[in-house]
């Protein structure tokens, strides 16, 4: 059912006197009321310039200006409030308000955010080698007040302190150690010195990690460094070869010298023992000779002849026999050892009969010695 139907009996656009309400009239009535509340004059039907409308505008602008002081902080953020540039307070996370600009300002600092700072430099090592280093420093702004007020440019200070700490580490180590076994120690040592210096400066920065990406020679000197490294490798190789040769020849020479020394000592001991034995034997023989000179002399003669004949090959021929004699080198045939029987038969058949008694062909040593004594 419509509002103006006869069943309702009322028109929403008309008052009780059935007169339509003017919208301008309503606005003017509200202006007059607000003007009275603020102490302004509010007469008749139209508002005067400089009356209640100006106050309303001022109030609205003041309210809008006050709202500019609202700010919100996340969980990882802190608000540093400054009044006319001087530090006032540090606010915690949540919806906060401060006196609007230009009375107070606020700087929002994220204390949990990890930032990266690239660092590249070239420097000399302890052994005067030229090295290029590329690394990344990760840090947090742990103290927002110190970060904003203690140093003028924290990022610049961080770069300068990083270079100083790195030079302290690289300048006290050789290149071989830096690119070898001590490569993993560079970030830890640099981080320790860097954090100590930043705390002394009060920079409000905490270094979380240092990532070492490149530790190598600069490209400009890479060719010369390669030649130098090759020469060093050759020198080490020659030195190892020389040490290997020395380790092989020196022990052998020492062993040979020790063996010769031992042989000489053994020969000395043997010669001394033989001489002592000969002297003892001569003294014993002298004592026997003094007791029985002739018997001792004969015995010595017989022993000497026995030794001489015992060490030589002998062929005895009966010289008293008559007949032709053909001498064969029987001693050489005996030494040869092959065909001894055949050589004997051939010699026996080729020689003329020397004696009718075959038993007297050779003379025994005992008969010969007896004959010689006679």
C-alpha positions in Angstrom: 0.0 0.0 0.0 1.5 3.4 -0.9 2.1 6.1 1.7 -0.3 8.5 0.0 -3.1 6.0 -0.4 -6.4 6.9 1.2 -6.1 4.0 3.5 -3.0 5.5 5.2 -4.2 9.0 5.4 -0.7 10.6 5.6 1.9 12.0 3.2 5.4 11.5 4.3 6.5 14.7 2.5 4.1 16.9 4.3 3.8 18.0 7.9 0.6 18.0 9.9 -0.5 21.3 8.3 -0.2 19.6 4.9 2.6 22.0 4.0 5.7 20.6 2.2 9.0 20.8 4.1 11.7 22.9 2.3 15.2 21.2 2.4 16.9 24.6 2.5 14.9 25.5 5.5 15.9 22.4 7.3 19.6 23.1 6.7 19.2 26.7 7.8 17.6 25.6 11.0 20.5 23.2 11.8 23.0 25.9 11.1 21.3 28.3 13.5 21.3 25.6 16.2 25.0 24.9 15.8 25.7 28.6 15.8 23.9 29.1 19.1 25.8 26.2 20.6 29.1 27.8 19.6 28.1 31.3 20.7 27.4 32.8 17.4 24.5 35.0 16.4 21.7 33.2 14.9 18.8 35.5 13.7 16.3 35.2 11.0 16.2 33.0 8.0 19.7 33.4 6.4 23.1 33.0 7.9 25.4 36.0 7.9 29.0 35.8 6.6 31.5 35.0 9.5 28.7 33.5 11.5 28.2 29.9 12.6 29.3 28.3 9.2 33.0 29.4 9.7 33.1 27.8 13.1 31.9 24.5 11.8 34.6 24.5 9.1 37.2 25.2 11.7 35.9 22.4 13.9 35.9 20.0 11.0 39.4 20.9 10.0 40.6 20.5 13.6 39.0 17.1 13.9 40.6 16.0 10.6 44.0 17.3 11.8 43.7 15.4 15.1 43.0 12.2 13.1 46.3 12.5 11.3 48.0 11.5 14.5 46.6 8.0 14.4 49.0 5.2 13.3 49.2 1.5 13.6 52.2 -0.7 14.3 52.6 -4.4 13.4 54.1 -7.0 15.8 57.6 -6.5 14.4 57.5 -2.7 14.3 58.3 -0.1 16.9 57.3 3.6 16.7 59.9 6.3 17.7 58.0 9.4 18.6 59.8 12.8 18.3 58.4 16.1 19.6 59.9 19.0 17.6 62.7 16.7 16.6 63.6 15.4 20.1 63.1 11.8 21.1 60.1 11.3 23.3 59.0 7.7 23.6 59.1 4.3 21.8 55.7 2.9 21.2 54.8 -0.8 21.0 52.6 -2.6 18.4 48.9 -1.7 18.1 46.8 1.4 17.2 48.6 4.4 18.5 48.2 8.2 18.4 50.6 11.1 18.7 50.2 14.9 18.4 49.8 15.7 14.8 52.5 17.2 12.6 54.3 19.5 13.1 54.2 19.0 16.9 55.2 15.4 16.9 56.4 12.9 14.3 56.9 9.2 14.4 59.4 6.9 12.6 58.4 3.3 12.3 61.2 0.8 12.5 60.9 -2.9 11.8 63.2 -4.6 14.3 62.6 -8.2 13.0 63.3 -7.5 9.3 66.6 -9.0 8.0 68.3 -6.8 5.5 71.1 -7.6 3.1 74.2 -5.5 2.5 76.4 -6.4 -0.5 80.1 -5.9 0.0 82.9 -6.3 -2.6 86.5 -5.3 -2.2 90.1 -6.1 -3.2 92.9 -6.3 -0.6 96.3 -7.8 0.2 96.8 -10.9 2.3 99.6 -11.5 4.8 101.9 -13.0 2.1 101.2 -9.9 -0.1 98.8 -11.7 -2.5 96.1 -9.7 -4.2 92.6 -11.2 -3.5 89.1 -10.3 -4.5 86.3 -10.9 -1.9 82.5 -10.8 -2.5 80.2 -11.4 0.4 76.8 -10.4 1.8 76.2 -9.1 5.3 72.7 -9.8 6.8 71.6 -7.6 9.8 68.6 -6.4 11.8 67.9 -3.0 13.3 67.6 -4.3 16.8 67.6 -0.9 18.7 65.5 1.6 16.8 66.5 4.6 19.0 70.2 4.0 18.5 69.7 3.2 14.9 68.0 6.6 14.3 69.9 8.9 16.6 73.4 7.5 17.5 75.0 7.5 14.0 74.2 9.6 11.0 74.1 6.9 8.3 74.0 3.4 9.7 74.2 1.6 6.3 77.4 3.6 5.4 78.8 2.9 8.9 78.1 -0.8 8.4 80.0 -0.9 5.1 83.0 0.9 6.5 83.2 -1.3 9.6 82.7 -4.4 7.5 85.7 -3.5 5.4 87.8 -2.7 8.4 87.0 -6.0 10.1 87.5 -8.0 6.9 90.9 -6.4 6.4 91.9 -7.3 9.9 91.0 -11.0 9.1 92.5 -11.2 5.6 95.6 -9.1 6.4 96.7 -11.7 9.1 96.2 -14.8 6.9 98.0 -16.1 3.8 96.2 -16.7 0.6 96.6 -20.4 0.7 94.9 -20.6 4.1 92.1 -18.2 3.0 91.1 -20.2 -0.1 91.8 -23.5 1.7 91.3 -24.6 5.2 90.5 -21.2 6.7 87.9 -20.2 4.2 85.1 -21.2 6.5 86.6 -19.1 9.3 86.5 -15.8 7.5 82.7 -15.1 8.0 82.9 -16.1 11.7 85.9 -14.0 12.5 84.7 -11.0 10.5 81.2 -11.2 12.1 82.8 -11.2 15.6 84.9 -8.1 15.0 82.1 -6.4 13.1 79.6 -6.8 15.9 82.0 -5.7 18.5 82.8 -2.4 16.6 79.1 -1.7 15.9 78.2 -2.1 19.6 81.1 0.3 20.4 79.6 2.8 18.0 76.1 2.3 19.3 74.7 1.8 15.8 71.7 -0.3 17.0 72.5 -3.0 14.4 72.8 -6.7 15.0 74.6 -8.8 12.4 72.8 -12.1 11.9 75.1 -13.8 9.4 77.8 -13.2 6.7 77.7 -15.2 3.5 81.1 -15.5 1.8 80.4 -15.9 -1.9 83.8 -15.4 -3.7 87.4 -15.5 -2.5 89.7 -15.5 -5.5 92.2 -13.5 -7.5 91.1 -10.5 -9.4 90.6 -11.1 -13.1 93.2 -8.6 -14.1 96.0 -10.6 -12.5 94.6 -14.1 -13.0 97.0 -15.0 -15.8 100.0 -14.0 -13.7 98.7 -15.8 -10.7 98.2 -19.0 -12.7 101.8 -18.8 -13.8 103.0 -18.2 -10.3 100.8 -21.1 -9.0 102.2 -23.4 -11.7 105.8 -22.5 -10.7 105.0 -23.1 -7.0 103.5 -26.5 -7.9 106.6 -27.4 -10.0 108.8 -26.4 -7.1 106.8 -28.5 -4.7 106.9 -31.4 -7.1 110.7 -31.2 -7.6 111.2 -30.9 -3.8 109.1 -34.0 -3.2 111.0 -35.9 -5.9 114.3 -34.8 -4.3 113.1 -35.9 -0.9 111.9 -39.2 -2.3 115.3 -39.8 -3.9 117.1 -38.8 -0.7 114.9 -41.1 1.4 115.8 -44.0 -1.0 119.5 -43.4 -1.4 120.5 -42.2 2.1 119.3 -45.4 4.0 120.9 -47.6 1.4 124.2 -45.7 1.7 124.0 -45.9 5.5 123.3 -49.6 5.3 126.3 -50.1 2.9 128.5 -48.1 5.2 127.4 -50.1 8.2 127.9 -53.4 6.4 131.4 -52.3 5.3 132.2 -51.2 8.8 131.0 -54.6 10.2 133.0 -56.5 7.6 136.1 -54.5 8.5 135.6 -55.2 12.2 135.0 -58.9 11.5 138.2 -59.0 9.3 140.1 -57.2 12.1 138.9 -59.7 14.7 139.6 -62.6 12.4 143.1 -61.4 11.6 143.9 -60.8 15.3 142.5 -64.2 16.2 144.6 -65.9 13.5 147.7 -64.1 14.5 147.2 -65.0 18.1 146.5 -68.6 17.1 149.7 -68.7 15.0 151.7 -67.2 17.8 150.4 -69.7 20.3 151.0 -72.6 17.8 154.6 -71.3 17.2 155.2 -71.1 20.9 153.9 -74.6 21.5 156.0 -75.9 18.5 159.1 -74.1 20.0 158.6 -75.9 23.3 158.4 -79.3 21.5 161.4 -78.4 19.3 163.5 -77.6 22.4 162.7 -81.1 23.9 163.3 -83.1 20.7 164.8 -81.1 17.9 165.4 -83.9 15.3 162.0 -85.5 15.8 160.3 -82.1 15.6 162.2 -81.2 12.5 161.3 -84.4 10.7 157.7 -84.1 11.7 157.5 -80.6 10.3 159.1 -81.7 7.1 156.8 -84.6 6.7 153.7 -82.4 7.4 154.9 -79.9 4.9 155.5 -82.5 2.2 152.1 -84.1 2.9 150.4 -80.8 2.6 152.1 -80.0 -0.7 151.5 -83.4 -2.3 148.0 -83.6 -0.8 146.9 -80.5 -2.7 148.4 -81.4 -6.1 147.8 -84.1 -8.7 150.6 -86.7 -8.8 151.8 -89.2 -11.4 154.6 -91.6 -10.2 156.6 -93.5 -12.8 159.3 -96.1 -12.1 162.4 -94.5 -13.5 164.5 -97.7 -13.1 162.6 -99.5 -15.9 163.7 -99.5 -19.4 161.7 -99.0 -22.5 160.0 -96.3 -24.4 157.8 -93.9 -22.4 154.8 -91.8 -23.7 153.6 -89.3 -21.2 149.9 -88.4 -21.2 148.4 -85.4 -19.3 146.7 -87.7 -16.8 146.2 -85.0 -14.3 144.2 -82.9 -16.8 142.1 -85.9 -17.8 141.4 -86.5 -14.1 140.3 -82.9 -13.6 138.0 -83.1 -16.7 136.2 -86.0 -15.1 134.7 -87.3 -18.4 136.0 -90.3 -20.2 138.5 -91.2 -17.5 138.3 -94.9 -18.1 138.6 -94.6 -21.9 141.6 -92.3 -21.5 143.3 -94.8 -19.2 142.8 -97.7 -21.7 144.1 -95.6 -24.5 147.2 -94.6 -22.6 147.9 -98.1 -21.5 147.6 -99.5 -25.0 149.7 -96.8 -26.5 152.6 -97.0 -24.0 155.4 -99.6 -24.2 155.8 -102.0 -21.3 157.8 -100.2 -18.6 158.3 -102.9 -16.0 157.6 -106.6 -15.7 156.2 -106.1 -12.2 152.9 -104.0 -12.4 152.8 -103.6 -8.6 156.1 -101.5 -8.7 154.6 -99.0 -11.2 153.6 -96.5 -8.6 155.4 -95.9 -5.3 153.6 -95.3 -2.1 154.0 -92.2 -0.1 155.4 -94.1 2.8 158.1 -95.8 0.7 159.0 -92.4 -0.9 159.3 -90.7 2.5 161.4 -93.6 3.8 163.7 -93.4 0.8 164.1 -89.7 1.1 165.1 -90.0 4.8 167.7 -92.5 3.8 
